């Protein structure tokens, strides 16, 4: 069995844990996260992360995630701080 086939069952778990890390980062900065809106911001950031302009998509996620969180109703300062904590943790 190829290594890719062995890793496929772990992919959804990785996404789920990554999403929970973002929720935890928001809670850590004092923002009561709304999971549906945070999920939308997470998906947008994941799509931005697929654009490979820079190594590790450095900058795209950091610029896009705070903006999508702000559009979801989270203050810009809290969104930026939570994004920083999330990117450090994840």
C-alpha positions in Angstrom: 0.0 0.0 0.0 1.4 3.4 -0.9 2.1 6.0 1.8 -0.5 8.3 0.3 -3.2 5.8 0.8 -2.2 5.2 4.4 -2.3 8.9 5.1 -5.7 9.6 3.5 -7.7 8.7 6.6 -5.7 11.2 8.7 -6.4 14.2 6.4 -9.9 15.1 7.8 -8.6 14.7 11.4 -5.8 17.1 10.6 -8.2 19.7 9.2 -10.5 19.3 12.2 -7.6 19.7 14.7 -6.4 22.7 12.7 -9.9 24.3 12.8 -10.0 23.7 16.6 -6.6 25.4 16.9 -8.1 28.5 15.3 -11.1 28.3 17.6 -8.8 28.0 20.6 -6.7 31.0 19.4 -9.8 33.1 19.1 -10.9 32.0 22.6 -7.4 32.8 23.9 -7.6 36.4 22.8 -11.0 36.8 24.5 -13.3 36.5 21.5 -16.3 34.2 21.8 -15.9 32.2 18.5 -19.0 31.5 16.4 -18.0 28.2 14.8 -19.9 28.5 11.6 -18.4 31.9 10.7 -14.9 30.8 11.9 -15.3 27.7 9.6 -16.0 30.0 6.7 -12.9 32.0 7.5 -10.9 28.8 7.9 -12.0 27.5 4.5 -11.1 30.9 2.8 -7.7 30.8 4.5 -7.2 27.2 3.4 -8.0 28.2 -0.2 -5.6 31.1 0.0 -3.0 28.6 1.3 -3.3 26.6 -1.9 -2.0 29.6 -3.9 1.7 28.9 -4.0 3.3 32.3 -4.6 5.6 32.1 -1.6 7.2 29.3 0.3 4.7 27.9 2.8 2.2 30.5 1.5 3.8 32.9 3.9 1.8 36.1 3.9 -1.3 35.0 2.1 -2.9 33.3 5.0 -1.7 35.9 7.4 -3.2 38.6 5.3 -6.4 36.8 4.4 -7.5 35.2 7.6 -7.7 38.4 9.7 -9.8 40.0 7.0 -12.2 37.1 6.7 -12.5 36.9 10.5 -13.2 40.7 10.5 -15.9 40.2 7.9 -17.3 37.5 10.3 -17.8 40.2 13.0 -14.5 39.8 14.9 -12.6 43.0 15.7 -9.5 43.6 13.5 -7.1 43.6 16.4 -8.5 40.4 17.9 -8.5 38.8 14.5 -4.9 39.7 13.8 -3.7 38.5 17.2 -5.7 35.3 16.9 -4.2 34.7 13.5 -0.7 35.2 14.8 -1.4 32.7 17.7 -3.0 30.2 15.3 -0.1 30.3 12.8 2.5 29.9 15.6 0.6 27.0 17.1 -0.3 25.3 13.8 
